[in-house]
Amino acid sequence: MQLETVGISGAGGIPRQAVVPPPARHPPGTFASILRALRTVEWGVNPRDRAIITVYYALLSASKVLRPSETARRGVHPEFWIGDVTMETSIGKFRCRGGTTDFDIVNPNYEPRLADALTSVFEERSNQPFAFLDVGAHIGKFSVLAAKVLRENGTIIAVEPDPENFALLKENLVLNEAGNVRPRQMGCWSHDGVLPLHRRKTNLGGHSFMDEGGGETVLVPVRTVDHLLADEGIDRLDAIKIDVERAEAEVLRGARGVLEHSRDITVFFEETRDPETAESVRFLRSLGFEITRLAGITYVAIRATPARGHPLLGPN
């Protein structure tokens, strides 16, 4: 597979090179969009699901013609999902709720760089015990991916605080026979306690402890990563993915112990602020991590030495 390199800034400011899979290449223009839509329709597990996916793309196409500026500005259109859909992709099988962004989030074409990078890390050590923590698991996209690749060697903890998301997460784990995933209904934070979770009305992957979302607010339990793992009998992690809507630094502070103890851990996280000043990046660098941007607001933090390579690093 051809790889591209991107700059990486280390704890001491020494540049390294990271290799990440290049973006998928599709035929240009409208033809590419039609091909992607046709392939996506095939993900429906039965005729009803395929019909609902077809209606979604028909409404989206009409909106692009009638309201091109608004359609492009908003990006996703949960109102076009007129019913629940069950889809089966290269990652796994997922039930998605109508009127929400569920389908858009578990779609393999969304965050493909993150999926590819996680897969590379999982595959490198899939023949040995591997512990993965998915913080902000939503309805299970990356937990299912981990379960599929790691199989019996994987111990996966899927953390999701929202009650409705958590219920669907558990359903999707059953659909995929992901018995190596332990779902936990809670949030992760810098301390144990209870916090208000601000829910969004349609983007159900965007619930936040930090920002009001326009929907109701529910109180949910939160634990530090260190305390959660102690309860699970896990003393080290091989990888962690954190997607918690601008609260990544809070999660990382509560994971200091396992980050210090797990020398080979790979940390995937989101950061919307300037990466040169963001608290999450500064905290990880203080622990000896090197940071690189995978794509958009998604970053990866690793420790690598000449003696120990890493699947996301090129030659030293």
N, C-alpha and C positions, 0 to 999 in steps of 0.2 A: 504494500500500500504506500502510495506517495504521501509524504509528510511535509508540512510546512513548519518553519521555525518562527517563534516569536520571542521578543526580548523578555528577560525575567530579572527582577531586581532582588538581590539577596539581602540578608540581614545587614551586611556591611556595605551594601551598595555595589557589590561586584556583579557585573552582568553575567548571566548564564544563558543557555539556550534551552527552550522547552520545545518538544515536538508534540503537536496535536493533529488529529486528522483534519484534512482540508474540508471546507464546506462541500456538501453534496452538489454535484453539477447537473443541472437540468437544462433541457432545451429552452431557449429564450422565449419570453413573451407569453402571449395567450395560449399557445400550444402547450407550453409547460404547465400552465395552470389547469388546462383541461386534462392532461395526463395525470397530474396529481389528484384531481378530483375523482377521476375514474378509478384510480388505485385505492383511494380512500373509501369509495363506496363499497369496494370489495371486502373491506374490513368488517362490514356488518355480518353478524353471525346467522341471520335469517332474512327472509324477504322484507319483513316489516322494518328491521333495522336499516337495511340497504335503502328502502324507500325514504325513511326519515333523513338519512345522510344525503340522498339525492335532492330532497326538498331544501335542505340547508344550503346546498351549493346553488340551487336555482334561485333562492331568495337572495343569497349573497351576490350572485351575478347581476340580478335585477337592481340591487342596491348600488352596485358599482356604476351602473348606467344612469340611474335616476338621481343618486346622491353621491357622486364620486368623491368629493372633498370630505364629507362626513364619514363615508365608509373607510377611506384611507386613514383618517385621523383616529378613529376609534379602534381599528385593527381587528378586534374580536367582536362577535355579534351573537351573544348568547340567546337573544330573543328569537333567532332563526332556528334554534333547536326546539322543534315543536313536540318532542316526546323523549322519553328515556331510550337510550341505545346501548346495546351490548356489542362491543367491538373486539376483534382479535387481530393483533398486529405482531410484528417480529419480537416485540417485548413481551407480550402476554395478552390475556383476555381481561377486559374491564367493562363493568357496567357504569354508564355515565348518565347523569341526570339531565332531563330536558330543561331548557331555559337557563342553563349555566354554562360555564367555560370548561366543564369536566373533559369533554371530548377534545377540545383544543389543547389542554394541558397534557393529556396522556398520549396524544398524537406523536408518533416518533419524529415527525418533522419539526416539533417544538423542542428546543434545547438539544439538538442533535449532538453538538460538541460535548456537552456534559454527559450524555448517554454513552458516547464513544469513549470518553476519557475514563469514566467509571468502569466500563467494560474492559478496557485495557488493564486497569489496576486489578480488577477481579480475576481476569484470565491469567495474569502473571503468577498468581499464587493460589489458583483454584484447586491445586492438588494438596493443599495443606490447610489447617484450621485458619479461618479468616473471620474476624469480627467487624461488622459494619453497623454504624448507627445512622439512621435516617431521621433527621430532626426537621419536622415539617413535612410529613410523609404524604399529606393530602389523601388521595384515594389509592395510593400504592404504586405509582409508576416505577420509581427507582427501587423500592423494596422488592417488587416482583422481579425486576431486572436482576438484582443481586441474588435473589433466591434461585433464579433460573441458571445463572452462571456458576454460582458457588456450590449449589446442590448440597449434599450431605456435609460438606466441609464448612459451610457457612453458618454463622450465628448472626442473625439480623434483628436489630431492635428498631421498630417503626414507631415513631413518636408523632402523635397528632392530637392537638388539644380540642378541636371542634367536635362536638358530639355527633353531628350529622355526617361530617367527613369521616369520622372514626368508624361509624357503623358501616359505611360503604367501603372503607379500607378493609375491614374484616371480611365483608362479602367478596371483595376482589381477591383477597388472599386465599379464600376457600376455592374460588373459581380456578385459581392457578395452582391449587394443591401445594401452596407455599408453606409447608409445615416447619421450615427452618426460620420463619419470621415470627417474632414475638411482638404483637401490637400492643402499644401502651397509650391510653388516653390521658394525656397530660401535655403541658408545655415544658420547655427547658429554659432556664433562666440563671441569673447569677446567684440566686438564693432560693431556698425552698419557701413555698407559701401558696397563696391564691391570688390570681390577677384577673382583671377584666379583659376578656377577649372581644375586640370589636369586629363584628361580622359584616361582611359585604353581602349584597343581595343576590348578585348573579356570578361574580367572580369568586367562587367559593374556595379558591386557592389563595385568596388575597386577604383572609382574615388576619388581624394584626393586634398585637399588644401595644403598639406604638401609635397607630393612627386610627381615628374614627373612620368607619367604613360605610356609613349610611344605613346600616341595618341595626339589629338589636345588639346588645352587649350581654355576654354571659360570663359568669365567674368560673374559672377552671383552675385546677391544681397545677403548680409548676415545681419542678425539681431541678437541681443542678445535675449536669451530666455525670459528675463524679459520684454523687449520691445515687443516681439512677443505676449506674453500672455496678456500684457496690451491691445494691439490692439484687441485681441480676447475676451476681457472681462472676462478673467480667472485670479483669484487672488491666486490660490493655485493649486498644482498638487498632485495626489495620487501616480503616478509612471511616470518615464521617462526612455526611452531606448536610449542610445547614441552609435552609431556605425559610426564613421566619420574618420576612417583610420588615426589614430595617432594624431588627433586634439581634443581629448576628453577634455583635460585640458582647451583649449580655450572655448569650449562650456560651461563647468562648471563655468568658471569665469564670463561668461555672464549670468549665472543663479543664482548668489549669492542671490538675493532678494527672489526668489521663494523657493530656498533651505532653507533659514533661516525661511521663513514664513510657509512653509509646513512641520510641525513637523513630520507627519506620512508618508512622501514620501519615496518610494523605488526607488533607482537609479541603473539601470543596465547599465554597460559600459564596453568597451574593453580597455585593457592596455597591450601593448607589451613590455614595459620596466619593470625593476625590481620593483615589487610592494612596496618594502620598501623605495624606493627613488623616485618613479614616481610622477610627479607634480599633476596628477589627484587624486591619493590616498592621498597625503599630504594635498591637498586642502579640500577634503571631511572630512578627520579626523579633520582638524581645525574647521570644522562646527559641530563636534560632531557625525559624522557617524562612524559606525563600518563596516569593509570591509571583505568580504570573496570571495574566488575564487569559481565560479560555475563550470567552466570547461575551460581548455586551457587558453585563454587570456580574458575570460569573467568573470567579477566580479559583485558583488551586494553590495550596500551600504545601510544600514538601521540604524534607531534609534529605540531602543527597551528598554523598562523598565519592571520591574517586574509587574507593573500595566497594561501595554499594551503589549500583546504578538504580534507575527508576524508569518504569515504562513510559513516563511522560517526558523524560530527558533524552536529549541526543548525546553524541559523544562529548566527553569533557575536553 
